Amino acid sequence: MDIPKPRYPGAVFHSEKLAGFQYHCSMSKCRFMDTSTGWLLYHGSEIHPYSLEFECPSDGVVGRWSRELQPIIEQVVQEKIDEGFDLENAKQRAKIEAQRAGLG
């Protein structure tokens, strides 16, 4: 299976468990749904440091967080840590990338 490349700055890792969530597009007059791509994003906020990359077929990509997504985000992050993933290094890279894009 080919993992799609992230399109929104601040990507940490991809997980199929984070893909496929849908919400109404964040653009008020859009009739399409934003769908999560599976990419976890890191932006360094102390309250909610992670969000997911979502894509709308009309409006493109956006980083998005919701209270309902927090438990699955925490679960997948812990699973990656347990697998030996270097989360701290990935977060540093993601934070620098987001800052370069003017998001941090």
C-alpha positions in Angstrom: 0.0 0.0 0.0 1.3 3.4 -1.0 1.2 6.1 1.7 0.1 9.4 0.3 2.5 12.3 0.9 1.3 14.9 3.4 0.2 18.2 1.9 -0.2 20.3 5.1 2.9 21.5 7.0 3.8 19.8 10.3 3.2 16.1 9.4 4.6 13.7 12.0 3.5 10.3 10.7 0.8 8.5 8.8 -1.6 5.9 10.2 -4.6 4.2 8.6 -6.3 4.4 11.9 -6.4 8.2 11.5 -7.8 8.1 7.9 -11.4 8.4 6.8 -12.9 10.6 9.4 -15.3 13.1 7.9 -16.6 16.5 8.9 -18.4 19.2 6.9 -15.9 21.4 5.0 -14.5 24.2 7.1 -15.4 26.6 4.3 -18.9 27.9 5.1 -20.5 27.6 1.6 -18.8 24.4 0.6 -21.1 21.4 0.1 -18.3 18.8 0.3 -17.0 16.9 3.3 -13.4 17.1 4.7 -11.9 13.7 5.0 -8.9 12.9 7.1 -5.9 11.6 5.1 -4.3 9.7 8.0 -1.5 12.2 8.6 -1.0 13.3 12.2 0.1 17.0 12.4 2.1 18.6 15.2 2.0 22.3 15.9 3.3 22.5 19.4 0.3 24.0 21.2 0.3 23.0 24.9 -3.4 22.3 25.1 -3.9 20.3 21.9 -0.5 19.7 20.2 -1.8 17.4 17.5 -4.4 17.7 14.7 -5.1 15.7 11.6 -4.7 16.6 8.0 -8.1 16.8 6.3 -8.8 17.2 2.6 -11.8 18.7 0.8 -12.2 17.8 -2.9 -13.1 21.5 -3.5 -11.0 23.5 -1.1 -7.8 21.5 -0.5 -6.1 20.5 2.8 -6.4 21.8 6.3 -5.2 20.8 9.8 -8.1 20.1 12.0 -8.7 19.0 15.6 -11.9 18.0 17.4 -12.6 16.7 20.9 -14.0 13.5 19.3 -10.7 12.8 17.6 -8.5 13.2 20.7 -8.8 9.6 22.1 -7.8 8.0 18.8 -5.0 10.5 18.4 -3.7 9.6 21.8 -4.1 5.9 21.1 -2.2 6.0 17.8 0.6 8.2 19.3 1.1 5.7 22.1 1.1 2.8 19.7 3.8 4.5 17.6 5.9 5.2 20.8 5.5 1.5 21.8 6.8 0.5 18.4 10.0 2.5 18.9 9.1 5.5 16.8 11.2 8.5 17.6 8.4 10.9 18.3 10.5 13.7 19.7 12.6 13.9 16.6 9.5 13.8 14.4 7.8 16.6 16.4 10.9 18.8 16.1 11.0 18.3 12.3 7.2 19.0 12.1 7.4 22.1 14.2 10.2 23.6 12.1 8.2 22.8 8.9 5.1 24.4 10.3 7.1 27.5 11.4 8.6 27.8 7.9 5.1 27.7 6.4 4.0 30.5 8.8 1.8 28.2 11.0 3.9 28.1 14.2 
